[in-house]
Amino acid sequence: MTKRVAILISGGGSNMVALAQSMCGDHPARPVLVLSNNPQAGGLAKARGLHIPTMAIDHETYGVDRTGFEAALQKALETARPDIICLAGFMRILSPQFMEKWDGRMLNIHPSLLPKYKGLHTHARALEAGDAEHGCTVHEVTAALDDGPILGQARIKVQPDDTPQTLADRLLPLEHALYPAVLARFACGDRTPVILPA
């Protein structure tokens, strides 16, 4: 049976586009919703261009009421009935209570070789540490930030003249290859990690 996928974004949605475009032909999943906490997110227009239903729930209208924001998010997701949720640049931390309903069905991509560099500014932190390689990770989402079983990683060599921006730019094509590969495997019930070579 084809799996239904909801993709959550906050910005331009380049990983969302990579995921959505991969879900065609004999792929075991199809996108049913692109949802953003930012009504101005550029990815919403891209999703509409791909004929995917979109919705924005502006977190700013809820202020400090995270429970209210998450309830609206939950309602939108329940209406779309996804089997899998893919976080693709979704810049809100979700509560353990929210996560409970989607346990084992939510994926995220993070721009570091987890467990290294959870959180923000991963490219700068890799350079500051003098790392010889950097990369990205797709993992199952748990209540702990950037934690959960690792389902895929891709690596690049760090060059002597790299900056955080050049690292990010060189890593992005690997993100666009890794996330769809993991999703295709995950949608078939296979949690064997996908490892892309350096």
PEKAGI-V684453 format. One record per helix or strand of 3 or more residues. SS is the DSSP state (H for helix, E for strand). FROM is the first residue (numbers start at 0). TO is the last residue. If there is no record, write none. Layout:
ss=SS from=FROM to=TO
ss=SS from=FROM to=TO
//
This chain:
ss=E from=2 to=8
ss=H from=13 to=21
ss=E from=28 to=35
ss=H from=41 to=48
ss=E from=53 to=55
ss=H from=58 to=61
ss=H from=65 to=79
ss=E from=83 to=86
ss=H from=95 to=100
ss=E from=105 to=109
ss=H from=121 to=127
ss=E from=132 to=139
ss=E from=149 to=156
ss=H from=163 to=186
ss=E from=193 to=195
//
